[in-house]
């Protein structure tokens, strides 16, 4: 244990660096959808570890409740994909305003800037790049209290953006849809902008130089 403690004492974790400023070039000059229905976003891979069944099950329930919303379904799909995506496209009908991989980065970025709410249901995610990208574009997340997600929201704001279980997700999502005007007046971008390489590269450089110049065994 002494060896482990010694290593831990001189170790630190660096956040993943992302090119977030790239999204700024596609930010709309004005919020053209501010009066429209809330836009919900899926921008993850179309695979089982992202738990699409729970995501769409929540949307089906909200649809049955008569809540007004639209959904943009982005992300990479493969030859074999969960059947729930085709079912969701059929059941949600005209609520689906985008279905499939974005044509290019500019198209992807515009959808993220346009989206209001990002319900996340993943059961496996090492960091959550797609979540951070959406948050940088001021899409408000609803996150499960697991994986790396709590690291992306300051402690003081976690009650606003996390849920405990599926029932909590449905309840919080319904509240967000009904209160979307208030959400559109708030920003979550400051929570994650520190992951941009422009802010992280100096820390990486300093620590790498320190590693190279520190005598072995120290």
Helices and strands as residue ranges (DSSP letters): H 2-9, G 21-26, E 38-42, G 48-50, H 52-64, E 69-73, H 84-92, G 93-95, E 96-99, H 105-114, E 117-119, H 129-136, E 140-144, G 149-152, G 155-157, H 158-161, E 162-163, H 166-178, H 180-183, H 189-192, G 193-195, H 197-213
